[in-house]
Amino acid sequence: MENATKSPIIIDDTTLRDGEQTAGVVFSKKEKLAIARMLDGIGVQELECGIPAMGEEERDVIRALVDLGLNARLITWNRAVIPDIEASLACGVTAVDISLSVSDQMIAHKLRTSRAGVVEQLKRALGFAKEHGLYVSVGGEDASRADLGFLAELMEITRSMGGDRFRFCDTLGILDPFTTYDKVKTLRTTVPELDMEVHTHNDLGMATANAIAGIRAGARFVNTTVNGLGERAGNAALEEVVMGLKLACGIDPGIDTHRFHEISRFVGRASQRPVPPWKAVVGERVFSHESGLHADGVIKDSRNYEGFDPADVGLRRHIVVGKHSGASGLVERYRELGIELSRQDATSLMDTVRAMAQRMKRSLSDGELRTLHAAGGYVLKAA
């Protein structure tokens, strides 16, 4: 990661808004404050922190977040209507996202209006927000299915009225990275004076890739959630986007990644959505090695089979002993248990180890390895 260069990319994390919109997820006030402090502590630049129009309880939490005095800018989500914006103003925030549906599908079958009606709605809401000195992101719901010419018209209105950026939303998560790149690039070229933001969903498993594609196409802001929480299949995961930018793109958005594991586990518990061991970047076992060839390679030099140091995200390496293990891995695993095993002894144990793993359909536990060593490798035969 040393080769990543600092960039003006802004992470706008929406764990507290879209993340909590995951079906069945509810964060307590205490949990929201803790999550906000953690994200602020690692350098996340902006937090989408809630929906004031939901009611007084939601507004109470948002006010408490404002009172924390975080370095991160707090931004609230609003429909593009004046009462929603007034609710945000009452919370003391200085930035709002005002969202309106922009695809013909939603304009006709959700809003039951016309493109002209959407334009008027934008002008009223944006005008009111700017009159009250707010930083404004105009959110284009379902932008991925909208006419690009109409999006460019909305962006030009946003720019001319003092709006600060336009959020390109792949609301249904239906885009691939190549199409995302093309659409965002076209809009950036058409209205270059206005910053763009990308908001991606994971319905096809491409939220992270689409988020990075949007950045590569010129978007300066990107929405994420911890662990990829969010509506339906979720959003682009904070940890994946940041590490992807650093490693795949050489772009450093200025986030301290060493606490990713800690934050991931906390949000997993708070959301009652445990983090799968194989979860990219922060899963407990994504740095586990069993195959003899891989274990031997990583023991010799971790860079042989690890794209980055597990400590970079608060994790550690695991050498697993199982059906596919080799002598090097077995020696290393016993060393970690405080037992010196010669390569000759490891080789003599391999048949027993592999047979046990095959029979139990899993890797061997520390206790089983100790017992096997103490018995001289004859545990299976005695059974």
Secondary structure, DSSP 4 states (H G I P E B T S, - for coil): -TTPEE---EEEE-IIIIITTSTT----HHHHHHHHHHHHHTT--EEE---GGG-HHHHHHHHHHHHT--SSEEEEEEESSHHHHHHHHHHT-SEEEEEEE-SHHHIIIII-S-HHHHHHHHHHHHHHHHHTT-EEEEEEETGGGS-HHHHHHHHHHHHHTT--EEEEEETT----HHHHHHHHHHHHHHSTTSEEEEEEB-TTS-HHHHHHHHHHTT--EEEEBGGG--STT-B-BHHHHHHHHHHHH-EE-S--GGGHHHHHHHHHHHHT-PPPTT-TTT-TTTTEE-SHHHHHHHHH-GGGT-SS-GGGGT---EE--STT--HHHHHHHHHHTT----HHHHHHHHHHHHHHHHHHTSPPPHHHHHHHHHTTT-HHHH-
